[in-house]
């Protein structure tokens, strides 16, 4: 389905609500036409359950330079999806539900679930800055890491180098630690939201 999407077009990719995929969206390389005509990845069907992506030890969706992402990713909306890290155990590589690193503009995550990654959302400008990133009505829960893994501090959301960050009507809970995983307890460096300095226009 990803291969059929046309770059710089307002195409939609729809997943059946209530179904489960043992895979990730992976490296995202395509953009929509404009802020008014975005590319959309969403669910369809009568089930009340979001389409669930169980991503194992991989990130849910990424824009990484090393993975072949274009210089910018623009005008994409991810709506009504569930990203679950069902292979991460608190050690090894630090996973993320969404890891947006290459410069981006006008990205929306709405009504999505991010659960049990090292850091559920990484919105970090690398090789440039992000512009207009919106997180609306999402559920962001249960990020954690084992301290002895030495793979960084887990967070619900980490944001850096974003110009225009909106976090609206979301639920953040139990991020940064686990009550059931050994050596993954809370400390002063673990947060639901880590809004670093270097961001502007944060709402």
LINZIKA-V924355 format. One record per pair of residues at least 24 apart in sequence whose C-alpha atoms are under 10 Angstrom apart, sorted by the first residue. I is the first residue (numbers start at 1). J is the second residue. If there is no record, write none. Layout:
# LINZIKA-V924355
[[I & J] [I & J]]
This chain:
# LINZIKA-V924355
[[2 & 28] [2 & 29] [2 & 30] [2 & 41] [3 & 30] [5 & 30] [5 & 31] [5 & 32] [5 & 39] [5 & 40] [6 & 30] [6 & 31] [6 & 32] [6 & 33] [6 & 39] [7 & 31] [7 & 32] [7 & 33] [7 & 39] [8 & 32] [8 & 33] [8 & 34] [8 & 37] [8 & 38] [8 & 39] [8 & 73] [8 & 74] [8 & 75] [8 & 76] [9 & 33] [9 & 34] [9 & 37] [9 & 38] [9 & 39] [9 & 40] [9 & 75] [10 & 34] [10 & 35] [10 & 36] [10 & 37] [10 & 38] [10 & 39] [10 & 40] [10 & 75] [10 & 76] [11 & 37] [11 & 38] [11 & 39] [11 & 40] [11 & 41] [11 & 76] [12 & 38] [12 & 39] [12 & 40] [12 & 41] [12 & 42] [12 & 43] [12 & 76] [12 & 77] [13 & 39] [13 & 40] [13 & 41] [13 & 42] [13 & 43] [13 & 44] [13 & 78] [14 & 40] [14 & 41] [14 & 42] [14 & 43] [14 & 44] [14 & 45] [14 & 51] [14 & 79] [14 & 81] [15 & 41] [15 & 42] [15 & 43] [15 & 44] [15 & 45] [15 & 50] [15 & 51] [15 & 52] [15 & 53] [15 & 80] [15 & 81] [16 & 42] [16 & 43] [16 & 44] [16 & 45] [16 & 46] [16 & 47] [16 & 49] [16 & 50] [16 & 51] [16 & 52] [17 & 42] [17 & 43] [17 & 44] [17 & 45] [17 & 46] [17 & 47] [17 & 48] [17 & 49] [17 & 50] [17 & 51] [17 & 52] [17 & 80] [17 & 81] [17 & 82] [18 & 43] [18 & 44] [18 & 45] [18 & 46] [18 & 47] [18 & 48] [18 & 49] [18 & 50] [18 & 51] [18 & 52] [19 & 43] [19 & 47] [19 & 49] [19 & 50] [19 & 51] [19 & 52] [19 & 53] [20 & 50] [20 & 51] [20 & 52] [20 & 53] [20 & 54] [20 & 82] [21 & 51] [21 & 52] [21 & 53] [21 & 54] [21 & 55] [21 & 83] [22 & 52] [22 & 53] [22 & 54] [22 & 55] [22 & 56] [22 & 84] [22 & 86] [23 & 52] [23 & 53] [23 & 54] [23 & 55] [23 & 56] [23 & 57] [23 & 58] [23 & 59] [23 & 60] [23 & 83] [23 & 84] [24 & 52] [24 & 53] [24 & 54] [24 & 55] [24 & 56] [24 & 57] [24 & 58] [24 & 59] [24 & 60] [24 & 61] [24 & 62] [24 & 83] [24 & 84] [24 & 85] [24 & 97] [25 & 53] [25 & 55] [25 & 58] [25 & 59] [25 & 60] [25 & 61] [25 & 62] [25 & 83] [25 & 97] [25 & 98] [26 & 55] [26 & 58] [26 & 59] [26 & 60] [26 & 61] [26 & 62] [26 & 63] [26 & 64] [26 & 67] [26 & 97] [26 & 98] [26 & 99] [27 & 59] [27 & 60] [27 & 61] [27 & 62] [27 & 63] [27 & 64] [27 & 65] [27 & 66] [27 & 67] [27 & 68] [27 & 69] [27 & 99] [27 & 100] [28 & 61] [28 & 62] [28 & 63] [28 & 64] [28 & 67] [28 & 68] [28 & 69] [28 & 70] [28 & 73] [28 & 76] [28 & 100] [29 & 62] [29 & 63] [29 & 64] [29 & 67] [29 & 68] [29 & 69] [29 & 70] [29 & 71] [29 & 72] [29 & 73] [29 & 74] [30 & 69] [30 & 70] [30 & 72] [30 & 73] [30 & 74] [30 & 75] [30 & 76] [31 & 70] [31 & 72] [31 & 73] [31 & 74] [31 & 75] [31 & 76] [31 & 77] [31 & 104] [31 & 105] [31 & 106] [31 & 107] [32 & 73] [32 & 74] [32 & 75] [32 & 76] [32 & 77] [32 & 106] [32 & 107] [33 & 74] [33 & 75] [33 & 76] [34 & 74] [34 & 75] [34 & 76] [34 & 105] [34 & 106] [35 & 74] [35 & 75] [35 & 76] [35 & 77] [35 & 105] [35 & 106] [35 & 107] [36 & 75] [36 & 106] [37 & 75] [37 & 76] [37 & 77] [38 & 74] [38 & 75] [38 & 76] [38 & 77] [38 & 106] [38 & 107] [38 & 108] [39 & 74] [39 & 75] [39 & 76] [39 & 77] [39 & 78] [39 & 107] [40 & 75] [40 & 76] [40 & 77] [40 & 78] [40 & 79] [40 & 108] [41 & 76] [41 & 77] [41 & 78] [41 & 79] [41 & 80] [41 & 81] [41 & 109] [42 & 77] [42 & 78] [42 & 79] [42 & 80] [42 & 81] [42 & 110] [42 & 111] [42 & 112] [43 & 78] [43 & 79] [43 & 80] [43 & 81] [43 & 82] [44 & 80] [49 & 80] [49 & 81] [49 & 82] [50 & 79] [50 & 80] [50 & 81] [50 & 82] [50 & 83] [50 & 111] [50 & 112] [50 & 113] [51 & 80] [51 & 81] [51 & 82] [51 & 83] [51 & 112] [51 & 113] [52 & 80] [52 & 81] [52 & 82] [52 & 83] [52 & 84] [52 & 112] [52 & 113] [53 & 81] [53 & 82] [53 & 83] [53 & 84] [53 & 85] [53 & 86] [53 & 97] [53 & 113] [53 & 114] [54 & 82] [54 & 83] [54 & 84] [54 & 85] [54 & 86] [54 & 87] [54 & 115] [55 & 83] [55 & 84] [55 & 85] [55 & 86] [55 & 87] [55 & 88] [55 & 95] [55 & 96] [55 & 97] [55 & 117] [56 & 84] [56 & 85] [56 & 86] [56 & 87] [56 & 88] [56 & 89] [56 & 95] [56 & 117] [57 & 84] [57 & 85] [57 & 86] [57 & 87] [57 & 88] [57 & 89] [57 & 92] [57 & 93] [57 & 94] [57 & 95] [57 & 96] [57 & 117] [58 & 85] [58 & 86] [58 & 87] [58 & 88] [58 & 93] [58 & 94] [58 & 95] [58 & 96] [58 & 97] [58 & 117] [59 & 83] [59 & 84] [59 & 85] [59 & 94] [59 & 95] [59 & 96] [59 & 97] [59 & 98] [59 & 99] [59 & 117] [59 & 118] [59 & 119] [59 & 120] [59 & 121] [60 & 84] [60 & 85] [60 & 95] [60 & 96] [60 & 97] [60 & 98] [60 & 99] [60 & 114] [60 & 117] [60 & 120] [60 & 121] [61 & 96] [61 & 97] [61 & 98] [61 & 99] [61 & 100] [61 & 121] [62 & 96] [62 & 97] [62 & 98] [62 & 99] [62 & 100] [62 & 101] [62 & 102] [62 & 122] [63 & 98] [63 & 99] [63 & 100] [63 & 101] [63 & 102] [63 & 103] [63 & 104] [64 & 99] [64 & 100] [64 & 101] [64 & 102] [64 & 103] [64 & 126] [65 & 101] [65 & 102] [65 & 103] [65 & 126] [65 & 127] [66 & 102] [69 & 101] [69 & 102] [69 & 103] [70 & 102] [70 & 103] [70 & 104] [71 & 102] [71 & 103] [71 & 104] [71 & 127] [71 & 128] [72 & 101] [72 & 102] [72 & 103] [72 & 104] [72 & 105] [72 & 128] [72 & 129] [72 & 130] [73 & 100] [73 & 101] [73 & 102] [73 & 103] [73 & 104] [73 & 105] [73 & 106] [73 & 107] [73 & 130] [74 & 103] [74 & 104] [74 & 105] [74 & 106] [74 & 107] [74 & 108] [74 & 130] [74 & 131] [74 & 132] [75 & 104] [75 & 105] [75 & 106] [75 & 107] [75 & 108] [75 & 132] [75 & 133] [76 & 104] [76 & 105] [76 & 106] [76 & 107] [76 & 108] [76 & 109] [77 & 106] [77 & 107] [77 & 108] [77 & 109] [77 & 110] [77 & 134] [78 & 107] [78 & 108] [78 & 109] [78 & 110] [78 & 111] [78 & 112] [78 & 135] [79 & 108] [79 & 109] [79 & 110] [79 & 111] [79 & 112] [79 & 113] [79 & 136] [79 & 137] [79 & 138] [80 & 109] [80 & 110] [80 & 111] [80 & 112] [80 & 113] [80 & 137] [80 & 138] [81 & 109] [81 & 110] [81 & 111] [81 & 112] [81 & 113] [81 & 114] [81 & 138] [82 & 111] [82 & 112] [82 & 113] [82 & 114] [82 & 115] [82 & 138] [82 & 139] [83 & 112] [83 & 113] [83 & 114] [83 & 115] [83 & 116] [83 & 117] [83 & 120] [83 & 140] [84 & 113] [84 & 114] [84 & 115] [84 & 116] [84 & 117] [84 & 120] [85 & 114] [85 & 115] [85 & 116] [85 & 117] [85 & 118] [85 & 120] [85 & 143] [86 & 115] [86 & 116] [86 & 117] [87 & 116] [87 & 117] [88 & 116] [88 & 117] [88 & 118] [88 & 144] [88 & 145] [89 & 116] [89 & 117] [89 & 118] [89 & 144] [89 & 145] [89 & 146] [89 & 181] [90 & 116] [90 & 117] [90 & 118] [90 & 143] [90 & 144] [90 & 145] [90 & 146] [90 & 147] [90 & 148] [90 & 149] [90 & 151] [90 & 154] [90 & 177] [90 & 178] [90 & 181] [90 & 182] [90 & 183] [90 & 184] [91 & 118] [91 & 144] [91 & 145] [91 & 146] [91 & 147] [91 & 148] [91 & 149] [91 & 150] [91 & 151] [91 & 184] [92 & 118] [92 & 145] [92 & 146] [92 & 149] [92 & 150] [92 & 151] [93 & 118] [93 & 145] [93 & 149] [93 & 150] [93 & 151] [93 & 152] [94 & 118] [94 & 119] [94 & 144] [94 & 145] [94 & 149] [94 & 150] [94 & 151] [94 & 152] [94 & 153] [94 & 154] [95 & 119] [95 & 120] [95 & 121] [95 & 122] [95 & 143] [95 & 144] [95 & 145] [95 & 151] [95 & 154] [96 & 120] [96 & 121] [96 & 122] [96 & 143] [96 & 154] [96 & 155] [96 & 156] [96 & 157] [97 & 121] [97 & 122] [97 & 140] [97 & 143] [97 & 156] [97 & 157] [98 & 122] [98 & 123] [98 & 157] [99 & 123] [99 & 124] [99 & 158] [100 & 124] [100 & 125] [100 & 126] [100 & 130] [100 & 133] [100 & 159] [101 & 125] [101 & 126] [101 & 127] [101 & 128] [101 & 129] [101 & 130] [101 & 160] [101 & 161] [102 & 126] [102 & 127] [102 & 128] [102 & 129] [102 & 130] [103 & 127] [103 & 128] [103 & 129] [103 & 130] [103 & 131] [103 & 161] [103 & 162] [104 & 128] [104 & 129] [104 & 130] [104 & 131] [104 & 132] [104 & 133] [104 & 162] [105 & 129] [105 & 130] [105 & 131] [105 & 132] [105 & 133] [105 & 162] [105 & 163] [105 & 164] [106 & 130] [106 & 131] [106 & 132] [106 & 133] [106 & 134] [106 & 164] [107 & 131] [107 & 132] [107 & 133] [107 & 134] [107 & 135] [108 & 132] [108 & 133] [108 & 134] [108 & 135] [108 & 136] [108 & 166] [109 & 133] [109 & 134] [109 & 135] [109 & 136] [109 & 137] [109 & 138] [109 & 167] [110 & 134] [110 & 135] [110 & 136] [110 & 137] [110 & 138] [110 & 139] [110 & 168] [110 & 169] [110 & 170] [111 & 135] [111 & 136] [111 & 137] [111 & 138] [111 & 139] [111 & 169] [111 & 170] [112 & 136] [112 & 137] [112 & 138] [112 & 139] [112 & 140] [112 & 170] [113 & 137] [113 & 138] [113 & 139] [113 & 140] [113 & 141] [113 & 170] [113 & 171] [114 & 138] [114 & 139] [114 & 140] [114 & 141] [114 & 142] [114 & 143] [114 & 156] [114 & 172] [115 & 139] [115 & 140] [115 & 141] [115 & 142] [115 & 143] [115 & 144] [115 & 156] [115 & 175] [116 & 140] [116 & 141] [116 & 142] [116 & 143] [116 & 144] [116 & 145] [116 & 156] [116 & 174] [116 & 175] [116 & 176] [116 & 177] [116 & 178] [117 & 141] [117 & 142] [117 & 143] [117 & 144] [117 & 145] [117 & 154] [117 & 155] [117 & 156] [117 & 175] [117 & 176] [118 & 142] [118 & 143] [118 & 144] [118 & 145] [118 & 146] [118 & 151] [118 & 152] [118 & 153] [118 & 154] [118 & 155] [118 & 156] [118 & 175] [118 & 176] [118 & 177] [119 & 143] [119 & 144] [119 & 145] [119 & 152] [119 & 153] [119 & 154] [119 & 155] [119 & 156] [119 & 157] [119 & 158] [119 & 175] [119 & 176] [119 & 190] [119 & 191] [119 & 192] [119 & 193] [120 & 144] [120 & 154] [120 & 155] [120 & 156] [120 & 157] [120 & 158] [120 & 175] [120 & 176] [120 & 192] [121 & 155] [121 & 156] [121 & 157] [121 & 158] [121 & 159] [121 & 193] [122 & 155] [122 & 156] [122 & 157] [122 & 158] [122 & 159] [122 & 160] [122 & 194] [123 & 157] [123 & 158] [123 & 159] [123 & 160] [123 & 161] [123 & 162] [123 & 165] [123 & 195] [124 & 158] [124 & 159] [124 & 160] [124 & 161] [124 & 162] [124 & 196] [124 & 199] [125 & 159] [125 & 160] [125 & 161] [125 & 162] [125 & 163] [125 & 198] [125 & 199] [126 & 160] [126 & 161] [128 & 161] [128 & 162] [129 & 160] [129 & 161] [129 & 162] [129 & 163] [129 & 198] [129 & 199] [130 & 159] [130 & 160] [130 & 161] [130 & 162] [130 & 163] [130 & 164] [130 & 165] [130 & 199] [131 & 161] [131 & 162] [131 & 163] [131 & 164] [131 & 165] [131 & 200] [131 & 201] [132 & 162] [132 & 163] [132 & 164] [132 & 165] [132 & 166] [132 & 201] [132 & 202] [133 & 159] [133 & 162] [133 & 163] [133 & 164] [133 & 165] [133 & 166] [133 & 167] [133 & 202] [134 & 164] [134 & 165] [134 & 166] [134 & 167] [134 & 168] [134 & 203] [135 & 165] [135 & 166] [135 & 167] [135 & 168] [135 & 169] [135 & 170] [136 & 166] [136 & 167] [136 & 168] [136 & 169] [136 & 170] [136 & 171] [137 & 167] [137 & 168] [137 & 169] [137 & 170] [137 & 171] [138 & 167] [138 & 168] [138 & 169] [138 & 170] [138 & 171] [138 & 172] [139 & 169] [139 & 170] [139 & 171] [139 & 172] [139 & 173] [140 & 170] [140 & 171] [140 & 172] [140 & 173] [140 & 174] [140 & 175] [140 & 192] [140 & 193] [141 & 171] [141 & 172] [141 & 173] [141 & 174] [141 & 175] [141 & 176] [141 & 192] [142 & 172] [142 & 173] [142 & 174] [142 & 175] [142 & 176] [142 & 177] [142 & 178] [142 & 179] [142 & 192] [143 & 173] [143 & 174] [143 & 175] [143 & 176] [143 & 177] [143 & 178] [143 & 190] [143 & 191] [143 & 192] [144 & 174] [144 & 175] [144 & 176] [144 & 177] [144 & 178] [144 & 179] [144 & 181] [144 & 184] [144 & 185] [144 & 186] [144 & 190] [144 & 191] [145 & 175] [145 & 176] [145 & 177] [145 & 178] [145 & 181] [145 & 182] [145 & 183] [145 & 184] [145 & 185] [145 & 186] [145 & 190] [146 & 176] [146 & 177] [146 & 178] [146 & 181] [146 & 182] [146 & 183] [146 & 184] [146 & 185] [147 & 177] [147 & 182] [147 & 183] [147 & 184] [147 & 185] [147 & 186] [147 & 187] [148 & 182] [148 & 183] [148 & 184] [149 & 183] [149 & 184] [152 & 189] [152 & 190] [153 & 177] [153 & 187] [153 & 188] [153 & 189] [153 & 190] [153 & 191] [154 & 184] [154 & 186] [154 & 189] [154 & 190] [154 & 191] [154 & 192] [154 & 194] [155 & 189] [155 & 190] [155 & 191] [155 & 192] [155 & 193] [155 & 194] [156 & 190] [156 & 191] [156 & 192] [156 & 193] [156 & 194] [157 & 191] [157 & 192] [157 & 193] [157 & 194] [157 & 195] [158 & 191] [158 & 192] [158 & 193] [158 & 194] [158 & 195] [158 & 196] [159 & 193] [159 & 194] [159 & 195] [159 & 196] [159 & 197] [159 & 198] [159 & 199] [160 & 194] [160 & 195] [160 & 196] [160 & 197] [160 & 198] [160 & 199] [160 & 200] [161 & 195] [161 & 196] [161 & 197] [161 & 198] [161 & 199] [161 & 200] [162 & 195] [162 & 196] [162 & 197] [162 & 198] [162 & 199] [162 & 200] [162 & 201] [162 & 202] [163 & 198] [163 & 199] [163 & 200] [163 & 201] [163 & 202] [164 & 199] [164 & 200] [164 & 201] [164 & 202] [164 & 203] [165 & 195] [165 & 199] [165 & 200] [165 & 201] [165 & 202] [165 & 203] [166 & 201] [166 & 202] [166 & 203] [167 & 202] [167 & 203] [168 & 203]]
